């Protein structure tokens, strides 16, 4: 049995899937954490179709909340910078809202 027969949602057009994924984001939060179950990166782990759709949906990546916890450790700062670069790339031409906290 193919995945499409087992999971009909996988037969939806990419545009519809993208729209569904946009509604995954929490509406009560202006800034989205880069990791965890409320992050768009969580969607990348569901299945290949959702991964492809999430990566092709810039609005999912239009907000990020980075927390440095007052650290001066170079490794933590580099990790957060890498996350920011990833979000910037994935947001495409969509405006990116960034919140930096320490």
C-alpha positions as CSV (number, residue, x, y, z in Angstrom):
1,X,0.0,0.0,0.0
2,X,1.4,3.4,-1.0
3,X,1.7,6.3,1.4
4,X,-0.8,8.3,-0.6
5,X,-3.4,5.5,-0.1
6,X,-2.6,5.2,3.5
7,X,-2.5,9.0,4.2
8,X,-4.8,10.9,1.7
9,X,-3.4,14.2,3.0
10,X,-0.2,13.4,1.1
11,X,-2.2,13.7,-2.2
12,X,-3.0,17.4,-1.7
13,X,-1.4,19.9,-4.1
14,X,1.7,21.6,-2.7
15,X,-0.1,25.0,-2.4
16,X,-2.9,23.5,-0.2
17,X,-0.3,21.7,2.0
18,X,1.6,25.0,2.4
19,X,-1.5,26.8,3.5
20,X,-2.3,24.1,6.0
21,X,1.3,24.3,7.4
22,X,1.0,28.0,7.8
23,X,-1.9,27.4,10.2
24,X,0.4,25.2,12.3
25,X,2.2,28.3,13.7
26,X,0.9,29.5,17.0
27,X,-1.4,32.6,16.5
28,X,-0.8,33.9,20.1
29,X,2.9,34.3,19.6
30,X,4.5,37.2,17.6
31,X,7.9,35.4,17.6
32,X,8.4,31.7,17.0
33,X,11.1,29.7,18.8
34,X,13.6,28.1,16.4
35,X,13.3,24.6,18.0
36,X,10.6,22.6,19.7
37,X,7.1,21.5,18.8
38,X,5.9,25.1,18.0
39,X,8.8,25.7,15.5
40,X,8.4,25.3,11.8
41,X,11.5,23.1,12.0
42,X,9.3,20.5,13.7
43,X,7.4,20.1,10.5
44,X,10.6,19.1,8.7
45,X,10.6,15.8,10.6
46,X,7.0,14.6,9.8
47,X,7.5,13.2,6.3
48,X,9.3,14.1,3.1
49,X,6.3,15.8,1.5
50,X,5.8,18.1,4.5
51,X,9.5,18.8,4.7
52,X,9.4,19.9,1.0
53,X,6.3,21.9,1.5
54,X,7.6,23.6,4.7
55,X,10.9,24.5,3.0
56,X,9.0,26.0,0.1
57,X,6.7,28.1,2.3
58,X,8.5,31.4,3.3
59,X,5.8,32.6,5.7
60,X,6.6,29.7,8.0
61,X,10.1,31.2,8.4
62,X,9.1,34.9,8.8
63,X,9.6,35.1,12.5
64,X,12.3,33.9,15.0
65,X,12.9,34.3,18.7
66,X,16.5,33.8,19.6
67,X,17.6,33.6,23.2
68,X,21.3,34.0,24.2
69,X,20.7,33.7,28.0
70,X,23.4,36.3,28.6
71,X,26.1,33.9,27.3
72,X,29.3,35.0,25.9
73,X,30.3,31.5,24.8
74,X,31.3,31.6,21.2
75,X,29.8,28.2,20.4
76,X,26.3,29.3,21.5
77,X,26.5,32.6,19.7
78,X,27.7,30.8,16.5
79,X,24.8,28.3,16.8
80,X,22.3,31.2,17.2
81,X,23.8,33.0,14.2
82,X,23.5,29.8,12.1
83,X,19.8,29.5,13.0
84,X,19.3,33.2,12.0
85,X,21.1,32.6,8.7
86,X,18.9,29.5,8.1
87,X,15.7,31.5,8.9
88,X,16.8,34.3,6.6
89,X,17.4,32.0,3.7
90,X,14.1,30.1,4.2
91,X,12.0,33.2,4.5
92,X,13.1,34.2,1.0
93,X,11.8,37.6,0.1
94,X,9.3,37.5,3.0
95,X,10.0,40.1,5.7
96,X,11.7,38.5,8.7
97,X,10.9,39.5,12.3
98,X,13.7,38.8,14.7
99,X,13.7,39.0,18.5
100,X,17.0,38.7,20.3
101,X,16.9,38.1,24.1
102,X,19.6,37.6,26.6
